Amino acid sequence: MTPPAPLAPAVLPPQGATAERCCSFDVAAHPRSASEARRLTRERLAGWPVCPDTREAADLVVSELVTNAIVHTTSRRITCELRSLREGECLRIAVRDEGHAGSGPRPAEGSPAEEHGRGLLLVAALASAWGALEAETGTGLTVWAELPARPSHDLGSGA
């Protein structure tokens, strides 16, 4: 019997670069799970180089995507993934369900006064990009959003 091959040495980021991070967690498809997902998101991002505004936006995005997965799917479990991209410049949030109904997520087209259906409009407003991917095998949908991890210093004044 031959011994297992040694593990490859860890590849360190260049000096001064931010190591990319990734974590995931599962929540039950239950109405209280959106608040649990927010809490877990805050805990996981605690040591990451993410500005406070992005942390708040991440809480909202995770909450909206988990709520959509609860309301619009037949899932029992929902997986949330947080990943830093492009050397820490971007935070990517992905929420994967076990099966969906309909043709996938779309921003609501109703009146702004309606109580429900604005979650993806909020996600689109907060994210620099977002989208959805069908599972390659089986059922399920992953809805993702990317947030800038650092402030852009543009306070919306257009200046």
Secondary structure, DSSP 8 states (H G I E B T S, - for coil): --------------TT-----EEEEEEESSTTHHHHHHHHHHHHHTTSS--HHHHHHHHHHHHHHHHHHHHHB--SEEEEEEEEETTTTEEEEEEE-S-B-TT------S-TT-SSS-HHHHHHHH-SEEEEEE-SSSS-EEEEEEEESS--S--SS--
